[in-house]
Amino acid sequence: MTSVREDHHREAGAADEAREAEEVVPPTEEDPVARAGSEVIGGPLGRFAAVGQRGWWNPLRVIVLVAIGMFALGMVQKLPCYDSGWFFGANAQYSHACYSDIPHLYYGRGFADDLVPYFDRIPDTVSGGMGYLEYPVLTGVFMEVASWLTPHGGTIQHREQIYWLVNAGMLMACTAVIAVCVARTNRRRPWDALLVALAPAFALNATINWDLFAVALAAAGMMLWSRSRPLAAGILIGLATAAKLYPVLLLWPLFVLALRAGRLRAWSVTLAGAAGAWVVVNLPVMLLAWDGWVKFYTFSQERGVDYGSFWLALTQTTGLSIDQSVVNTSVAVLMVVLTLGIGLLALWAPRRPRFAQLAFLIVAAFVLTNKVYSPQYVLWLVPLAALARPRWRDFLIWQAAEVMYFLGIWFYLAYTTGGGNKGLPMEGYDLAIAVHLVGTLYLCAVVVRDVLLPERDPVRRDGSDDPSGGVLDGARDKFSLGGSGHRARHAAPFAGPEAAYGPGTPVQQPVRWGVDPNPPA
């Protein structure tokens, strides 16, 4: 028998779920592109649709299935390389745009020979002089687990194929986690996660490298922060940083937002959780295999100007030769300046920005200023973009730019490795880099506009404050740099979707930002 208290909690939870379902924002009601695209599957949501009905085909399950389906299509796109391109003729994997690091590094980083990452030095004849695995510790663990699951019988080609399949299966699970976390970060807008599930650049780049593991951990951390669980969020962000460096950047937006809202205690808990999780993962390897552990950091420092970066386009178009130390210093200075600029934006904006907006901006700043832009780096930004600017038009413009860059880098490598017989020459590749930079800057500009004109923010049109903000959501400002002095038009109710998308669409309620739902007694 269950207790009365358990029954009460179960009923309360069911009531919350039902209320949440009834309040779900259908994208066809507010997004003209989504409204037009819905004609493919029968048109926009009808006025008599049972939105709050709890059936099997709820938004979360639909989004996860779509994400897995798109991931599978991305695997199919790699089929020419799986059959032969990775093994017979280096040019084919570029001309078919199906390259992946995964099968090559199975042998090239000693997994085929059962070498232990970070502890066993890889022979130069195998690693090309790398010596040790050049990935953070938790990604190395991911790669090692996949090698344990790969049978060691048969030819090396067969083993590399199976290793890629094993990793693809593990990365597919990461994709499902990302879809769930994005859908649950803003409970009233689960359909925004469909942007992630259907993102073409996401599917094309998903199995190039192991980035999705860190993206999944970071997405889980953001979801837990949105549920006002700062310690758990910090632990996940720390684990994500132990898999890839970029998630540590999320702590800066949280700091400036917590400073403005007077919630620094929650941020301190998150920081402690992140630092503790990172140390727990890294400290044993640091103490027992320093040379292997430090390889990721020394490689990042010593790496020259590389593919996809603004710096490569600059040197190739101008013919300049920039010293490595100058590039490293310039990258660091630019990143510091942009980081401080994002902090000032957060403190000066008329309304405290949403966490997802600043998270997207700071990761985009890192991507834009870095000395290398591998095509899979777009995976870092896709979930953040879906939460920061959930509008199909802007998202698809940016995705189109990223798909063009995806094709540009592989066709450029096909040109350089194929003797110029086919592919994209240097001038075309520089144009592809420019398209990527302009596309990312465009989305950054739209997000900054939403920060400065919060009535233009799609998430805030219904009066919401920061659904991804956790303890920040609805909190009053304690410290700002002039936000309260901005003109009143910034806090005016938005005209509503009826004016923009025609009659019959319900007008949203007036905006009431900054109203603390739990004021002190």
ZAMARGU-4260 file (C-alpha; in steps of 0.2 Angstrom, whole numbers, plus 5000, padded with zeros to 4 digits):
<rodrens>
0) 5000/5000/5000 | 5006/5018/4997 | 5005/5031/5010 | 4994/5046/5009 | 5009/5057/5007
5) 5015/5047/4992 | 4998/5048/4984 | 4998/5067/4986 | 5015/5069/4979 | 5010/5058/4964
10) 4994/5068/4961 | 5004/5084/4962 | 5017/5079/4950 | 5003/5073/4938 | 4995/5090/4940
15) 5011/5099/4936 | 5014/5088/4921 | 4996/5092/4914 | 4998/5110/4917 | 5015/5110/4909
20) 5008/5101/4894 | 4993/5113/4893 | 5005/5128/4893 | 5017/5121/4879 | 5020/5135/4866
25) 5016/5127/4848 | 5029/5134/4836 | 5016/5136/4822 | 5007/5149/4832 | 5022/5161/4833
30) 5035/5156/4820 | 5030/5160/4801 | 5043/5148/4795 | 5037/5134/4806 | 5019/5138/4801
35) 5024/5136/4783 | 5034/5121/4785 | 5020/5112/4795 | 5010/5111/4779 | 5021/5096/4775
40) 5013/5086/4789 | 4996/5093/4788 | 4997/5111/4793 | 4997/5121/4809 | 4990/5116/4825
45) 4971/5117/4825 | 4961/5126/4838 | 4953/5110/4844 | 4969/5100/4845 | 4971/5092/4862
50) 4988/5100/4867 | 4987/5095/4885 | 4983/5077/4881 | 4996/5065/4889 | 4998/5052/4875
55) 5013/5042/4869 | 5017/5054/4855 | 5022/5069/4866 | 5035/5082/4861 | 5049/5074/4869
60) 5047/5057/4861 | 5044/5065/4844 | 5060/5076/4846 | 5071/5061/4851 | 5065/5050/4837
65) 5068/5064/4824 | 5085/5067/4831 | 5090/5049/4830 | 5083/5048/4813 | 5093/5063/4807
70) 5109/5055/4816 | 5106/5039/4806 | 5105/5049/4790 | 5122/5057/4794 | 5129/5039/4796
75) 5122/5035/4779 | 5131/5050/4772 | 5147/5042/4778 | 5144/5026/4769 | 5156/5029/4754
80) 5170/5031/4767 | 5165/5017/4777 | 5166/5005/4762 | 5182/5011/4755 | 5186/5030/4757
85) 5194/5029/4773 | 5206/5015/4768 | 5209/5016/4749 | 5215/5033/4742 | 5215/5048/4754
90) 5207/5059/4741 | 5190/5049/4741 | 5186/5054/4759 | 5187/5072/4755 | 5178/5072/4738
95) 5164/5062/4745 | 5164/5074/4761 | 5163/5059/4772 | 5179/5061/4782 | 5180/5055/4801
100) 5194/5056/4813 | 5187/5041/4822 | 5193/5026/4811 | 5210/5034/4808 | 5214/5037/4826
105) 5209/5019/4831 | 5226/5014/4825 | 5235/5031/4825 | 5233/5034/4844 | 5237/5016/4849
110) 5220/5009/4853 | 5222/4995/4840 | 5238/4990/4850 | 5229/4991/4867 | 5240/5005/4873
115) 5233/5015/4888 | 5229/5033/4884 | 5241/5046/4893 | 5251/5032/4901 | 5258/5023/4886
120) 5269/5033/4874 | 5263/5030/4856 | 5277/5026/4844 | 5281/5040/4832 | 5279/5028/4817
125) 5260/5026/4822 | 5256/5043/4829 | 5266/5054/4817 | 5276/5061/4831 | 5261/5065/4842
130) 5268/5054/4856 | 5252/5055/4867 | 5234/5056/4865 | 5230/5075/4862 | 5212/5075/4869
135) 5206/5079/4887 | 5205/5065/4899 | 5186/5061/4899 | 5186/5060/4880 | 5201/5048/4881
140) 5190/5038/4893 | 5176/5038/4880 | 5188/5033/4866 | 5195/5019/4877 | 5178/5012/4882
145) 5174/5011/4863 | 5190/5002/4860 | 5186/4989/4873 | 5169/4986/4864 | 5178/4983/4848
150) 5182/4965/4843 | 5201/4963/4840 | 5200/4949/4827 | 5201/4952/4808 | 5210/4965/4798
155) 5214/4982/4804 | 5201/4989/4791 | 5187/4978/4798 | 5192/4983/4816 | 5192/5002/4811
160) 5175/5000/4804 | 5168/4992/4819 | 5177/5005/4830 | 5168/5019/4820 | 5151/5009/4822
165) 5153/5007/4841 | 5158/5026/4843 | 5143/5030/4832 | 5131/5020/4843 | 5138/5029/4859
170) 5137/5046/4850 | 5119/5042/4845 | 5115/5040/4864 | 5123/5057/4867 | 5112/5064/4853
175) 5097/5058/4862 | 5103/5065/4878 | 5106/5082/4870 | 5088/5082/4863 | 5080/5078/4879
180) 5090/5091/4889 | 5086/5105/4876 | 5068/5100/4876 | 5067/5100/4895 | 5078/5116/4898
185) 5063/5127/4894 | 5048/5116/4899 | 5035/5128/4890 | 5045/5127/4873 | 5050/5109/4871
190) 5048/5110/4852 | 5063/5122/4851 | 5073/5106/4853 | 5067/5102/4835 | 5079/5114/4829
195) 5093/5103/4836 | 5085/5087/4830 | 5083/5094/4812 | 5099/5104/4811 | 5108/5098/4795
200) 5125/5103/4801 | 5122/5093/4817 | 5119/5077/4807 | 5133/5080/4795 | 5146/5082/4809
205) 5140/5071/4822 | 5152/5056/4819 | 5168/5066/4813 | 5175/5067/4831 | 5170/5064/4849
210) 5163/5082/4853 | 5145/5076/4856 | 5150/5068/4872 | 5155/5085/4879 | 5140/5093/4871
215) 5128/5081/4880 | 5137/5084/4897 | 5136/5103/4895 | 5117/5102/4889 | 5113/5091/4905
220) 5122/5104/4915 | 5112/5118/4908 | 5096/5108/4910 | 5100/5105/4929 | 5104/5124/4931
225) 5087/5128/4924 | 5079/5116/4937 | 5088/5127/4951 | 5101/5113/4955 | 5117/5123/4955
230) 5128/5109/4962 | 5122/5096/4950 | 5124/5108/4936 | 5142/5112/4941 | 5147/5094/4942
235) 5140/5091/4924 | 5149/5107/4918 | 5165/5101/4926 | 5164/5084/4918 | 5160/5092/4901
240) 5176/5103/4903 | 5185/5087/4907 | 5179/5081/4890 | 5182/5097/4880 | 5188/5114/4885
245) 5174/5125/4879 | 5161/5121/4893 | 5171/5130/4906 | 5166/5146/4897 | 5148/5144/4903
250) 5153/5149/4920 | 5156/5167/4915 | 5138/5171/4909 | 5132/5163/4925 | 5144/5174/4936
255) 5138/5190/4928 | 5120/5185/4928 | 5121/5180/4946 | 5130/5196/4951 | 5116/5206/4943
260) 5103/5196/4952 | 5112/5195/4968 | 5113/5176/4967 | 5132/5174/4969 | 5129/5160/4982
265) 5121/5149/4969 | 5135/5153/4957 | 5148/5149/4970 | 5140/5132/4973 | 5141/5128/4954
270) 5159/5134/4953 | 5164/5122/4967 | 5155/5108/4959 | 5163/5111/4942 | 5180/5113/4950
275) 5178/5097/4960 | 5172/5086/4946 | 5186/5092/4935 | 5199/5089/4948 | 5192/5071/4952
280) 5194/5066/4934 | 5210/5074/4930 | 5220/5073/4946 | 5225/5054/4945 | 5231/5056/4927
285) 5240/5072/4931 | 5249/5063/4946 | 5253/5047/4937 | 5255/5052/4919 | 5260/5070/4918
290) 5268/5069/4901 | 5252/5061/4893 | 5240/5073/4903 | 5248/5089/4898 | 5249/5084/4879
295) 5232/5092/4876 | 5237/5109/4883 | 5254/5109/4875 | 5247/5104/4858 | 5234/5117/4859
300) 5247/5130/4863 | 5259/5124/4849 | 5246/5122/4836 | 5248/5134/4822 | 5235/5143/4812
305) 5224/5129/4805 | 5209/5126/4795 | 5193/5136/4796 | 5200/5150/4806 | 5199/5169/4803
310) 5218/5169/4804 | 5220/5156/4790 | 5209/5166/4778 | 5219/5182/4783 | 5236/5174/4780
315) 5230/5166/4763 | 5221/5181/4756 | 5235/5194/4761 | 5250/5183/4760 | 5256/5188/4778
320) 5266/5177/4789 | 5261/5179/4807 | 5272/5173/4820 | 5265/5159/4831 | 5267/5168/4847
325) 5259/5184/4840 | 5244/5173/4835 | 5242/5165/4852 | 5243/5182/4861 | 5231/5190/4849
330) 5218/5176/4851 | 5220/5177/4870 | 5218/5196/4870 | 5203/5196/4858 | 5194/5182/4869
335) 5197/5193/4885 | 5190/5208/4876 | 5175/5199/4870 | 5172/5190/4887 | 5172/5207/4896
340) 5161/5214/4882 | 5148/5200/4885 | 5149/5204/4904 | 5146/5222/4901 | 5132/5218/4890
345) 5124/5207/4903 | 5126/5221/4916 | 5120/5236/4905 | 5105/5228/4896 | 5088/5235/4900
350) 5083/5218/4906 | 5094/5204/4913 | 5098/5193/4898 | 5094/5175/4898 | 5107/5162/4902
355) 5106/5154/4885 | 5109/5170/4876 | 5125/5174/4884 | 5131/5156/4884 | 5129/5156/4865
360) 5138/5172/4863 | 5153/5167/4873 | 5155/5150/4865 | 5153/5159/4848 | 5166/5172/4853
365) 5178/5157/4856 | 5174/5149/4839 | 5176/5165/4830 | 5193/5170/4837 | 5201/5153/4839
370) 5216/5149/4827 | 5207/5133/4821 | 5189/5129/4817 | 5186/5111/4814 | 5169/5108/4806
375) 5162/5098/4821 | 5164/5113/4832 | 5147/5118/4826 | 5140/5105/4837 | 5145/5116/4852
380) 5134/5130/4846 | 5118/5121/4839 | 5110/5117/4856 | 5114/5135/4863 | 5108/5143/4847
385) 5091/5133/4848 | 5089/5140/4866 | 5096/5158/4863 | 5086/5162/4847 | 5072/5149/4844
390) 5067/5156/4827 | 5068/5145/4811 | 5072/5158/4799 | 5088/5164/4808 | 5093/5146/4813
395) 5092/5140/4795 | 5102/5155/4788 | 5116/5150/4800 | 5114/5132/4796 | 5115/5135/4778
400) 5132/5144/4781 | 5138/5130/4791 | 5133/5117/4778 | 5142/5127/4765 | 5158/5127/4776
405) 5156/5109/4778 | 5157/5106/4760 | 5170/5119/4757 | 5183/5111/4769 | 5182/5094/4761
410) 5182/5100/4743 | 5197/5111/4747 | 5206/5096/4754 | 5201/5086/4739 | 5209/5099/4728
415) 5225/5099/4738 | 5227/5081/4740 | 5221/5077/4722 | 5234/5088/4713 | 5221/5101/4708
420) 5211/5089/4697 | 5195/5092/4706 | 5188/5101/4722 | 5189/5119/4728 | 5204/5130/4726
425) 5211/5141/4740 | 5201/5156/4735 | 5185/5146/4736 | 5190/5139/4753 | 5193/5157/4759
430) 5176/5161/4753 | 5168/5146/4763 | 5177/5152/4779 | 5170/5170/4776 | 5152/5162/4774
435) 5155/5153/4790 | 5161/5168/4799 | 5147/5179/4792 | 5133/5166/4797 | 5139/5165/4815
440) 5141/5184/4816 | 5123/5186/4810 | 5116/5175/4823 | 5126/5183/4836 | 5120/5200/4830
445) 5102/5194/4831 | 5105/5188/4849 | 5113/5204/4855 | 5098/5213/4847 | 5086/5202/4858
450) 5096/5207/4873 | 5096/5225/4870 | 5077/5225/4864 | 5070/5211/4875 | 5053/5213/4868
455) 5060/5206/4852 | 5065/5190/4861 | 5054/5175/4856 | 5055/5167/4873 | 5050/5183/4882
460) 5035/5187/4871 | 5023/5178/4883 | 5030/5187/4898 | 5043/5174/4903 | 5059/5180/4911
465) 5072/5167/4909 | 5066/5149/4909 | 5084/5142/4907 | 5089/5153/4922 | 5085/5142/4937
470) 5087/5153/4952 | 5089/5168/4941 | 5072/5166/4933 | 5060/5180/4940 | 5073/5187/4952
475) 5075/5206/4954 | 5090/5215/4949 | 5102/5219/4963 | 5116/5227/4953 | 5117/5234/4935
480) 5125/5247/4925 | 5111/5258/4919 | 5098/5245/4915 | 5084/5254/4925 | 5088/5270/4916
485) 5083/5264/4899 | 5068/5270/4890 | 5052/5262/4895 | 5049/5256/4877 | 5061/5241/4881
490) 5049/5235/4894 | 5033/5238/4884 | 5022/5223/4880 | 5025/5216/4863 | 5011/5219/4850
495) 5008/5200/4850 | 5008/5187/4835 | 4991/5192/4829 | 4998/5208/4821 | 5013/5199/4813
500) 5005/5183/4808 | 4987/5187/4804 | 4970/5186/4813 | 4965/5171/4823 | 4981/5169/4832
505) 4979/5173/4851 | 4988/5189/4857 | 5000/5186/4871 | 4998/5193/4889 | 5007/5209/4894
510) 5025/5207/4899 | 5029/5208/4917 | 5048/5205/4918 | 5057/5206/4935 | 5043/5200/4946
515) 5049/5189/4959 | 5038/5173/4960 | 5043/5170/4977 | 5045/5187/4986 | 5053/5187/5003
520) 5040/5187/5017
</rodrens>
